[in-house]
Amino acid sequence: MNSINNIYQYNSKKVFKILIALFILLFVSYISIFKGIADINLKRVLVTIFKNLSFNNTEPLSPREIVVFLDLRLARVVLGSVAGFLLAICGTVMQAITENKMSSPFTTGISSAASMGAALSILFFTGKYVYFDLITIFFAFSFGIICSFLVYGISNVKGMNKSTLILTGIAFNYLFSSGNAALQFIANEDVLSSIVNWAFGNLSGVSWNKILILFLILFIFFPYFFINRYSYNLLLTGEDSATSLGVNVKKFRFISGIIITLITSAVVSFIGIIAFVGIIAPHISRMLIGDDHKYSIILSGIIGAFLVVFSDYIGRNLLSPIIIPIGIVISFVGIPIFIYLIINSKRG
């Protein structure tokens, strides 16, 4: 009976930590939405929504301020939250299927491939078509998909073992990085600036259509990760152990990897490359509540959302009116943490 109570208390602590993380995310989101040059606060928003509601000397939002609130601030926070959540849960699953805590959603070379696709689009289609942004998204997404299918295809031929998956991903990462460097070399100054700006990652191209697509992706694929949470736990014990307990490791690793590919390619094609979220968030989650994917998938997602929203807020306000791309801000935070994780893993 005591052991059951101890387990219940232990799990209750995990749930409590998840709720605390969610509260912190909501608080940072609130600050990010209502802190800025335009005088937009919660009272004015409530007065605008509820016509009969009144506060002392509180004016409703003007049409211009409504656009700023809905299409810039609120949309930016929602897009950052969903994108960060998706990258973080993909990082958690990738670390499970590769049995490598240094893995991320970009382990298979998606970031380099998507960058090359975006660079091709920017280099050859800038200013030539009305729907240039859609072309860039298509190229980035397609190259990310092509790269990952090559990686998983080759790995599948070799038995889908974790070493082959990681090494093949590294090889294609270098290949597409070289292609991206070559395109930057031949680009003129304006095009080069656009390519580099895209690669840094930002939320400036926010739209509710992008948010809707990412929400659909979340609702479609997150249940698969959560339903198979115990299988991911078994993978952490080793391939042989997981196989003996009924997990078809090769098939499970392949399906999970393809889903990670689809999610990550979509996120990257919309907001560019945001490194370290897929590595840092799972590690912070693991330090707080352990390896149980029943809880760690959710907590890492919330932490990932926080990292993106917080980094975007810092990037917009630190040197205002200059906006620092999210990728740069997260890198300054992520690199020291990543080095610590490398040192710590060697000790272990």
N, C-alpha and C positions, 0 to 999 in steps of 0.2 A: 504493500500500500504506500509506504514511504517513497519507494522508487517511482511509482506512478505520479505521486505528488511532485517529486523533484523534476520529473520530465515535463509535467504540466507547467511548473514555475519557470523552467528553462525556456520552454517554447513561448510562454507569455512574455518573457523578457525580450525575445526576438521580435515578437509582434509590436511590443512597446517601442523598440528601437526603430522599427519600420514607420510607425506613426510619428515619432519624433522627426525622422528624416523627411516625411511628407509635410509636416508642419513647417520645417525650415525651408523646403522648396516653395511652399505657398507664400511664406513671408518674403523670400527673395523675389518671387514673381510679382508680388504686390508692390514692392519697392521699385522694381524694374518698370512696371506699368505706369506708376504714378509719379516717378521722379524724372524730370526732364525740363527742357526750356519752356514748353507750353504749360500753362497753368491748368492742369487737369488733375482733379482729386476725386476721391470716392463720393463725396457729397454731391458734387456737380454731376457725376455720372448717374447717381440715384435720382436726382431731380430731373435729369433728362429722360430717364426711363419711365419713372412714375410721375406723371404730370401733376397729380394732386399732392405730391409730397413737397414739403417746403422746409428749408432751413434759413436761419437769419442771414439775409444779404447773400444768398447763394444763387448764382445765375446758372441756367442750364448751358450745356455745351453748344457752341456755335456749329454750323454745318462743317466748317473746316476742322474744328477740334474733334468732331465726331469721326471724321476721316482719319485724323491722326491717332485717335484712341483705338479705333477698330482695326484699321488696315496697317498701322505701323506698330504701335506699342503692344496691344493685346495679341495681334497675330504673330508678332516677333517672339513673344514669350511662349505662346502655344507651340509654334514651330520648333523653337529651341528645346522645349520640354520633350516633345514627341521624338525629335531627332536624337537627343541625348539619351532618352530612355531606350530607344531601339539599338543604338550603338553599344550601350552598356550591356544589354541582355545578350546581344550577339557576342560580345567579348566574353561574357560568362560561359556561354555555351561553347565557344571556340576553345577556351581554356580546358573545358571538360573533354571535348572530343579529341583534342591533341594531347591531353594529359600534360600540358605545358602552361605554367602560370605566367609565362612571358608572351603568350600568344594574344592576338587581338583580331578583330574582324578584318584587318588589313594584312594578315599573315599570308594570305593567298595572292597578294599583289594587286588587290582591287584598287587601292588608292593610286598607284602608279599608272595602272591601265586607264582608270577613269580620267586622270590628269592628262594622259596622252590623247584620249578621245576628245576632251574639252579643248585641248590645245589645237588639235586638228580643226575643230569646228570654228574656234576663234580665228585661226590663221587664214582659213579659206572662205569663211562665210560672213565675217564681220561686215555689217553695213549693206549686205547684198539682199537680205530677205527680211520681211516684216516679222516673221516668227523665228528670229535668230536665237532667242533664249530657249525655245523648244528644241531647236536643232542641237544646241549645246547640251541640253539635258539628255536628249536621245543618244548623242555620241558618247557622253560620259557613262551613261547607264549601259549602253551596248558593249563598250570596251571592258567595263567591269565584269559584265556577264561572260564575255568571251574569255577573258583571262581566267576566271574562276572555273569555267567549264573545262578549259585546258588543264588546269591544275588538278581538278578532281578526276578528270578523265584519265590522265597519266597515272595518278595515284591509285585509281581503281584497277588499272591493269596490273599494278604491282601489289595488289592486295589491300589497298586502302589503309596501310599502316601509318601511324602518326609521324614517323621519321620521314617517309617519302612525301607525305602531305606538306610538311613544313619546308623541306629542302626544295621541292618543286615550286612552292610558293615563293621562296627566296629567289630562285632562278628567274622566274617570270617577273618578279618585282624589279630585278636589275635590268631585264630586257626592256620592259616598258619605261623604266626610268631613263634608260639610254635613248629611247625613241622620243621621249618628252624633252630631254636635253637637246636633242638634234633639232626639234621643232623650235625651241626657244632660240637656238643659235641662228636660225635663218629668219626669225621674225624681226620685224622692224620695232622701233621703240614703243609705239603705242600698243601694238599687238602683244608685245612681250609684257608690258605692264598689265594688260588685261588677263593674260595667262597666269601670271604670278598672283594677281589679286584673287582670281578664282581658286587657285590652289591653296591659298591661306585659309579659306573657309570663312563664310560670313552669312548673316541672315538678312542682308539688305534686299535680296530678291524675294522677300516674303510675299506669299499670296495665300488666300484661303483655299484655293484649289490644291496647292501643294500640301497644305495641312490635311485636307480631306483625304488625299491619296495616302499619306503616311498613316493616318488613323485607320484607314481600311487595311493597310498592310499590317498594322499592329493587331487589329481584331482578327485577321485571318491567321496569322502565324504565331502570335503569342500563346494561344491555347495549346499548340503542338509542343512548344517548349515546356509549358507548365505541366501538361499531362504526362510528359516523359521525364519529369524531374527526378524520379527515383532511378531511372536508367542512367541519367547523367551522374548521379551519386555512385552508381555501380562502376561506371567507367573510371572514376577516380581511384578505385581499388586495383585497377589494372585490367588489360584486355582479357587475360585468361580467366580471371575471377568473374568478370562481367559475362563472358561467354558461358561459363559453367552455371551461372544463375539465370540463363535464358535470354541474354541480350545478343541479337545478331549484330555484332560490332561493326562489321563492314558496311552493311546496309544502313544501320542507324547513323553511323558517321557520315555516310554519303548524303543521306536525306537532310540531316542537320546542316551539313556544309552548304548544300544547295539553297536551303532557306536563308542561311546567313548571307550568302551571296546576293540573293534577291533583295533582302532588306538593306544591306550595306550599300549596294549599288544604287538603290533608290535614294537613300539619304545623301550619299556623296554627290549624286547628279543634281540634287536640289540645292545643297548648301556648301558644296566643296569638301575639302579634306579637313577633318577635325581630329587630329591625332591624340593619342593617349587616353581619351575617354573610355575606349574599349579595353584598356589595360588597367587604368587607375581605379575606375568604379568597381570592378569585380574584386580587386584587392582590398579596397576600403571596406566593402561589404563583408569580405571573408574575415577581415580583422575584427569586425564588429559582431558578427553572428555565426561565423564558421562556414563550412562548405555545403551544408544542406541546401540543395537547390529549391526546395519547397519555399524557402525564405530568401535565399541569396539572389535568385533571379529578380524578385520584386525589389529588394533593397538596392541592388546594383543599378537597376533601371532608374529608381528615384534619384540615386546619387549622380548618375549620368546626366539626368535632366537638370539637376542642380548645377553641375559643373558647367554645362553649356549656357544656361540662363545667367548664372553669376558672372561667367567670363564675358558674355555679351554686354552685361551691365557695366562691368569694369571697362571694357573696350570702348563703350559709348561715352563714358563720363570721365575717364582718367585724363584725357587730353582734349576734351570737348572744345571746339566742334569737330576735331579730327577723330575718326572712328578707327580704332585698332581692331583688325580682324580677330575673330574668336580663336583661330588656330594659333596665332602668336601668343595670346594671353594664356591659353591652356598649356602651350609648350613651356612657358616660363614657370608655370605651376607643376606641370607634369614631369619635366626632365629631372628635377631634384628627387621627386618621389620615385621615378623610374630607376634612377641610380641607386637609391636606397633599397629598392626591391631587389635589384641585381645583387648588391652586396649581401643583403639578408638571405637571399636564396643560396648563395655560395656557402654561407655559414651553415645553413641547414644541410 
